[in-house]
Each structure stands twice: as structure tokens, then as C-alpha cells.
Amino acid sequence: VRAAETPMRRGNRLSYASLSRGSWAFNLHPIRIVLPAEREEGEVYQHEGEQWLYVVSGRLGLEIGDEQSVLGPGDAAHFSAENPHRLTALGGQDAEIILVACAVPYLLLKSYL
């Protein structure tokens, strides 16, 4: 996927672009996300699957359940999306991340058994 072929879209008070030409029938969904500095409080999400993220730039506030972390460029996190989670940009700057969501991880394992 080339950068010019992946326009940024807006929704949920953030910008995002798919990093895959694959359909939503695939298990892995890589997404580039820019959380704007003015997005003070992000939504709390809770759903099936798991997520992995990598901070490209800025400082990211990551809340998973009762645990809060501050991540910077080069930091990564991997967690079950079944836990309530929230992402926010910190320090008055946008935060850019690469997020890979796996909506139904047990299908991957099942295909190898």
C-alpha cells in the first residue's frame, strides 16, 4: 500500500487511514491513526479481539481498565480489546500511532490446528 493511495479519513475526532488493501474479512486490520492534541478525552472502547499499537510520534496516553500508561515514540503496547481502553494525545501535540486490530483472534489459531 502506497501512502498516496491511502487518504486520511476523519471520524471519532481523529484521523485514520487503512494500511491494507485487504477486506474486512481478514483477521488483521493495520491502521495509521493521528490523535489530535485537542481531543482531550477519547472514547472508552470495549469489544472482542486484541490490539497492538506502535507510537510513531508524540506522546500517547493509554488507559486499559484501571491502568494508565504514557507511551512515546518507539514504544508499543499489546492488549485484549475486551478490556475497556482509551487513547489520548498528551503534551499539547498530536500523537501518531500504527494500530493493528485483530477482531477475531481465535480464527487465526483455529486455522492452524
C-alpha positions as CSV (number, residue, x, y, z in Angstrom):
1,V,0.0,0.0,0.0
2,R,1.4,3.4,-1.0
3,A,0.9,6.5,1.1
4,A,-0.7,8.3,-1.8
5,E,-3.3,5.5,-2.1
6,T,-4.4,5.7,1.5
7,P,-6.2,9.0,2.1
8,M,-6.7,10.1,5.7
9,R,-10.3,9.9,6.8
10,R,-11.9,11.6,9.8
11,G,-14.2,10.1,12.5
12,N,-14.4,9.9,16.3
13,R,-12.5,13.2,16.5
14,L,-9.3,11.6,15.0
15,S,-7.8,10.9,11.5
16,Y,-7.1,7.4,10.2
17,A,-6.0,5.5,7.1
18,S,-6.1,1.8,6.4
19,L,-2.7,0.3,5.7
20,S,-4.1,-2.7,4.0
21,R,-5.9,-3.3,0.8
22,G,-7.4,-6.4,2.4
23,S,-11.1,-6.7,3.0
24,W,-12.7,-6.6,6.5
25,A,-13.0,-10.4,6.1
26,F,-9.3,-10.6,7.0
27,N,-8.3,-11.0,10.7
28,L,-5.7,-8.3,10.8
29,H,-6.5,-4.6,10.3
30,P,-3.5,-2.3,10.3
31,I,-4.4,1.4,10.6
32,R,-2.5,4.6,10.8
33,I,-4.1,6.9,13.4
34,V,-3.5,10.6,14.2
35,L,-5.0,11.6,17.6
36,P,-5.2,15.4,17.6
37,A,-4.0,17.4,20.6
38,E,-7.4,19.0,21.0
39,R,-9.0,15.6,21.5
40,E,-8.9,15.9,25.3
41,E,-10.9,12.9,26.3
42,G,-11.1,9.9,23.9
43,E,-14.0,7.5,23.9
44,V,-13.7,4.3,26.1
45,Y,-13.9,1.3,23.9
46,Q,-14.5,-2.4,24.7
47,H,-15.0,-5.1,22.1
48,E,-13.9,-8.5,21.0
49,G,-10.4,-9.2,19.8
50,E,-6.9,-7.8,20.5
51,Q,-4.9,-4.8,19.5
52,W,-1.2,-3.9,19.1
53,L,0.0,-0.4,18.7
54,Y,3.2,1.4,18.0
55,V,3.8,5.1,18.7
56,V,5.3,6.9,15.7
57,S,5.3,10.4,17.1
58,G,4.0,12.4,20.0
59,R,3.0,11.2,23.5
60,L,0.2,8.8,23.9
61,G,-2.0,8.3,27.0
62,L,-3.1,4.7,27.0
63,E,-5.7,3.6,29.6
64,I,-6.6,-0.1,29.8
65,G,-9.0,-0.8,32.6
66,D,-7.6,0.9,35.7
67,E,-4.1,1.0,34.4
68,Q,-2.7,4.2,32.8
69,S,0.5,4.5,30.8
70,V,2.3,7.2,28.9
71,L,4.0,6.0,25.7
72,G,6.4,7.9,23.5
73,P,7.9,7.3,20.0
74,G,9.2,3.8,19.6
75,D,7.0,2.4,22.4
76,A,4.5,-0.3,21.8
77,A,1.6,-2.0,23.6
78,H,-0.4,-5.2,23.0
79,F,-3.7,-5.8,24.9
80,S,-7.0,-7.6,24.8
81,A,-9.6,-5.2,23.4
82,E,-12.2,-6.9,25.7
83,N,-10.7,-4.7,28.5
84,P,-12.1,-1.1,28.5
85,H,-9.4,1.1,26.7
86,R,-8.9,4.7,25.8
87,L,-6.3,6.6,23.7
88,T,-5.4,10.3,24.1
89,A,-2.8,12.6,22.8
90,L,-0.7,14.2,25.6
91,G,1.5,17.3,25.9
92,G,-0.4,19.6,23.6
93,Q,0.8,17.8,20.4
94,D,-0.8,15.3,18.0
95,A,0.1,11.6,18.5
96,E,0.6,9.3,15.6
97,I,0.3,5.6,16.0
98,I,0.1,2.4,13.9
99,L,-2.6,0.2,15.3
100,V,-3.2,-3.4,14.3
101,A,-6.5,-4.8,15.3
102,C,-7.4,-8.4,15.3
103,A,-11.2,-8.6,15.6
104,V,-11.5,-12.4,16.0
105,P,-8.1,-13.8,17.0
106,Y,-9.3,-17.3,17.7
107,L,-9.9,-17.8,13.9
108,L,-6.2,-17.5,13.3
109,L,-5.3,-20.2,15.8
110,K,-8.1,-22.4,14.7
111,S,-6.9,-22.3,11.1
112,Y,-3.5,-23.9,12.2
113,L,-5.0,-26.7,14.3
